[in-house]
């Protein structure tokens, strides 16, 4: 059993949002044609990247943020039976406000 999971440096733990299975017009998409979404919710973020001078660059994202990320350089992880993604903050390209 994991008691705590804290990403290090500028790493971010993200829960991928569910893929849309229908178009805005109400047409249901076949399972094979549904792409994995590149949106997610930040579950936990590390303290920030350590700069060359030893200072820590604070994270721009925080727990609860909805984000858009690039699909490259991410790792799938399973914690307590739940699936998550872990990625560098550099893989996050936008914070989404709904």
C-alpha positions in Angstrom: 0.0 0.0 0.0 1.3 3.4 -1.0 1.1 6.0 1.8 2.3 8.9 -0.2 3.2 9.7 -3.8 5.0 13.0 -4.5 6.6 13.7 -7.9 10.1 15.1 -7.7 11.6 18.2 -9.4 9.3 19.5 -12.2 7.3 16.2 -12.6 3.5 16.2 -12.5 1.0 13.4 -11.8 -2.0 13.8 -14.1 -5.3 11.9 -14.4 -6.3 11.7 -18.0 -9.8 12.9 -18.7 -12.2 10.4 -20.4 -12.4 10.3 -24.2 -15.5 11.6 -25.8 -17.5 8.8 -27.3 -19.9 11.0 -29.3 -19.6 14.0 -31.5 -21.2 17.4 -30.5 -24.0 16.4 -32.9 -24.7 13.2 -31.0 -23.1 10.7 -33.3 -21.5 7.9 -31.4 -18.0 7.0 -32.4 -16.7 3.4 -32.7 -14.4 2.4 -29.9 -11.4 1.9 -32.3 -11.7 5.5 -33.7 -11.6 7.2 -30.3 -8.2 8.8 -29.6 -6.8 9.1 -26.1 -7.5 12.6 -24.9 -4.6 15.0 -24.3 -6.4 16.7 -21.4 -6.2 15.9 -17.8 -6.4 17.0 -14.2 -3.3 17.7 -12.1 -3.4 15.4 -9.1 0.0 16.3 -7.6 3.0 18.4 -8.7 6.6 18.4 -7.6 8.2 21.4 -6.0 9.8 22.7 -9.2 12.9 22.5 -11.3 16.3 23.1 -9.7 18.2 25.8 -11.8 21.9 25.8 -12.4 22.4 28.4 -9.6 20.7 26.1 -7.1 17.4 28.1 -6.9 14.1 26.3 -7.4 11.8 27.5 -10.3 8.3 27.3 -8.9 5.7 25.2 -10.7 3.2 27.0 -12.9 0.6 24.2 -12.4 -1.0 23.2 -9.2 -3.3 20.4 -7.9 -6.7 20.6 -9.5 -5.7 22.4 -12.7 -7.1 21.1 -16.0 -4.3 20.9 -18.5 -3.6 20.2 -22.1 -0.5 18.2 -22.7 1.6 16.8 -25.5 1.4 13.0 -25.9 5.1 12.5 -26.1 7.4 12.0 -23.1 4.7 10.8 -20.7 4.7 7.6 -18.6 1.7 5.5 -17.6 1.6 4.6 -13.9 -0.9 2.7 -11.8 -1.3 3.7 -8.1 -3.7 1.8 -5.9 -5.4 0.4 -9.0 -6.0 3.9 -10.6 -4.3 4.8 -13.9 -2.4 8.1 -14.1 0.2 9.8 -16.2 3.5 11.3 -15.0 5.2 13.9 -17.1 7.5 16.9 -16.9 5.9 20.3 -16.6 7.4 21.1 -20.0 5.0 18.6 -21.5 2.0 20.7 -20.4 1.2 23.3 -23.0 -1.8 25.0 -21.4 -3.9 25.4 -18.3 -7.7 25.2 -19.2 -10.4 27.2 -17.5 -13.9 26.0 -18.1 
